[in-house]
Amino acid sequence: MRADVFLVERGHASTRSQAQRLIAAGVQWRLSPLTPWQKVAKNGDDIPDVAEVQLLDAAEARYLSRGGLKLEGALVAAGVDPAGLRCLDVGQSTGGFTDCLLQRGAAQVIGVDVGHGQLHERLRHDARVVCVEGVNARALTPDVLRQACDLALSEVIEDEEDNETQPQAPYAWMRNGGLVDDEYDDSGDAKEHEIEHFKAERAAKAKARAEGALPVQRRRRAGTEGVDITPAFDLVTGDLSFISLTLVLPALVPLLKDQGQLLMLVKPQFELQPGQVGKGGIVRDVQLYAQVEQRIRECCDGLGLQVLAWLDSPIEGGDGNREFFIHARRKA
């Protein structure tokens, strides 16, 4: 079996990309304690199904993605302890930041992402996580987030047909096996026009359902009735691409409690003009980092955020770009 596939199927990695990073860090296998270890050199190397595997550096496997390692380093450097906090994770994606927050004791993480179906299943089924999909962080407001959370926690109530409510047939011969006698009282039978009206209502409802125009009723899924979706958070984290933080921060500040903290990943390639970014989307002029920092600091100041620290990310971006974290607190 391919080495990267083996690591995923045996639970050593959550994705093949993570497995490939583990292989780069060092993986070896052996068939028994009496046989020598064999080093995995390439992702496509074969590992026998019955082999014992050893990770030489398991750091990559601590979280569902490298994002977890980035946030872990930033939390430590900033002195932020998420234990017991309600957190908002913007740009949740597969859930690296969310995974890190939960492993460090966060009480709840509400995650928002513009995409769909990216969050890892382990987190999707965690009672502490609310996954909001198809929502652009730039468009967030407290009401939008509250409604989106309620929708994410709800299920559609199917309107079942109730045959017991059908009108009785108006014709005496349709009941009693066709037996009609002089004592039969038909005063309670529905009239023909009432039955035709009933049929028309049913037909219209069926047509609306087929066209998706039937009003939808929803209710909270079992077990989620008490989930807190108050749009006010102790900590907001985020890992966003293809947009400047200066366009997103105005939407995030109203979601912070007074004295609430913000710890956002800064990707300089998305904060600069196209002409300032080199080939392959790499920022090669290190002097531009100071420009990015100043711009984001000024944005924070204008939004009532006190910047506490500007931190180097402990890990480079996947494309080789240098990244940073902005740590700020909402002023009372």
SULLIN-V947539 format. One record per helix or strand of 2 or more residues. SS is the DSSP state (alpha for helix, beta for strand). FROM is the first residue (numbers start at 0). LEN is the number of residues. If there is no record, write none. Layout:
{{SS/FROM/LEN} {SS/FROM/LEN}}
//
This chain:
{{alpha/2/7} {alpha/15/10} {beta/26/4} {beta/37/2} {beta/51/4} {alpha/58/3} {alpha/65/13} {beta/85/5} {alpha/95/8} {beta/107/6} {alpha/120/4} {beta/128/5} {alpha/136/3} {alpha/141/11} {beta/153/3} {alpha/162/3} {alpha/171/3} {alpha/175/3} {alpha/191/20} {beta/217/3} {beta/232/6} {alpha/244/9} {beta/255/12} {alpha/267/3} {alpha/273/3} {alpha/278/3} {alpha/287/15} {beta/304/8} {beta/322/8}}
//
